Amino acid sequence: MREAGGSARVPFLDLSREYDSLASELEPAVLEILRSQQYILGPAAERFETEVARYLDVPHAIGVSSGTDALWLALAVLDVGPGDEVVTTPFTFFATASSIVRTGAVPVFADVRPDDLLIDPDAVARVVGPRTRALLPVDLYGQCADGEALDTIARRSRIGIVEDAAQAIGARRGAWRAGSFGDLACFSFYPTKNLAACGEAGLVTTADDRLAARVRRLRDHGSERRYEHLEIGFNARLDAIQAAVLSVKLRHLDEWNEARRARAATYAQLLGEAGLDGDVRPLTIAPDSVHVFHQYVVRVRKRDALRSHLEERGIGTAIHYPLPLHLQPCFAGLGYRKGDLPEAERAAEDVLALPIFPELRREEQERVVRGIAEFYR
Ligand SMILES: Cc1ncc(COP(=O)(O)O)c(C=O)c1O
């Protein structure tokens, strides 16, 4: 699609650019799986698990069928179930909370901090109670949640932590690496993620040998040996084609995350130069945080009108997330009302995600910022 001025659209995300640069590595890897006829788990999955465990510096990495299933498995191996509560953020992708419900437990939402939209440890401390079994923080947009503060709360209350690191592979915060704080962590390799499969895939990580063994068992119908089922599990196994793709892409992940950080820095500089303070507010990055910018999100005035203005100029944007989870129709039974979690509700009205991906070009970023500046002029 072309703009009136003749320049091509600035896509919110263009996966073809990554594919074009990687086809010569990806295609033989996929062909090898097709020729092997070992399509589920097997050597390709084991290889990826070993490589990603080394990358994340964790003792155990277990490949699974999606980030959603990773969350369910992680909660299940902590024996979270009916009668339990799990404290999480209302400002995340739906699967974070639906996974809690899937175990039979109840999600309890703690509001986010306005500056970075990560779960607020003070709000968490206020809702932890006798039924709380675990915390489920999210490393939103590619920035790690405040692991140190959450870890203190969890230790004090003797509860578990499952880290939803679906958006944050490669991120760090102080001494923590995304995927290494808490009892277990979950990653998604959905095709739009920083490390992306060509279908559905996910990962559970843990330092605990016993929990790791149980995740492995539960992802495969509760079985360790064929046709012997020790407990009721699930089909949540990693597909070998996805594992082969992920092994190829993992080699490029650091360079891609670096490119995302460079593009975030370019936005910050261009927005600053355009004098948009007051109209456009970037989110805060903690000084000890290494962000991987799965999304580049700003908070803006007149968000929906700005979005339409950009769309008319061929500039793609997205809203993550337009409705906080405590107000989702399917969670009406939890009894939350509008106004209960004001920071998440405000964020839902003013966040806007700008295009960010490693192959995004400088002139495309300049067009995005010009489009925004034109709107507020
Ligand atoms: C924060 C968060 N949690 C969980 C998920 C679920 O992952 P998947 O789509 O792989 O099931 C996603 C991504 O989609 C996510 O962004």
The ligand as a MOL file (V3000), in Angstrom:
LIG
                    3D

  0  0  0     0  0            999 V3000
M  V30 BEGIN CTAB
M  V30 COUNTS 16 16 0 0 0
M  V30 BEGIN ATOM
M  V30 1 C 2.3260 -11.5860 28.5170 0
M  V30 2 C 1.8980 -12.7840 27.7410 0
M  V30 3 N 1.5430 -13.9090 28.3950 0
M  V30 4 C 1.1780 -15.0160 27.7460 0
M  V30 5 C 1.1480 -15.0640 26.3680 0
M  V30 6 C 0.6440 -16.2990 25.7130 0
M  V30 7 O 1.5580 -16.8740 24.8310 0
M  V30 8 P 1.0460 -17.7560 23.5850 0
M  V30 9 O 0.4030 -16.8420 22.6160 0
M  V30 10 O 2.3180 -18.3650 23.0600 0
M  V30 11 O 0.1130 -18.7760 24.1060 0
M  V30 12 C 1.5410 -13.9300 25.6370 0
M  V30 13 C 1.6030 -13.8860 24.1640 0
M  V30 14 O 0.8060 -14.1370 23.3700 0
M  V30 15 C 1.9140 -12.7570 26.3360 0
M  V30 16 O 2.2590 -11.6390 25.6890 0
M  V30 END ATOM
M  V30 BEGIN BOND
M  V30 1 1 1 2
M  V30 2 1 2 3
M  V30 3 2 2 15
M  V30 4 2 3 4
M  V30 5 1 4 5
M  V30 6 1 5 6
M  V30 7 2 5 12
M  V30 8 1 6 7
M  V30 9 1 7 8
M  V30 10 2 8 9
M  V30 11 1 8 10
M  V30 12 1 8 11
M  V30 13 1 12 13
M  V30 14 1 12 15
M  V30 15 2 13 14
M  V30 16 1 15 16
M  V30 END BOND
M  V30 END CTAB
M  END
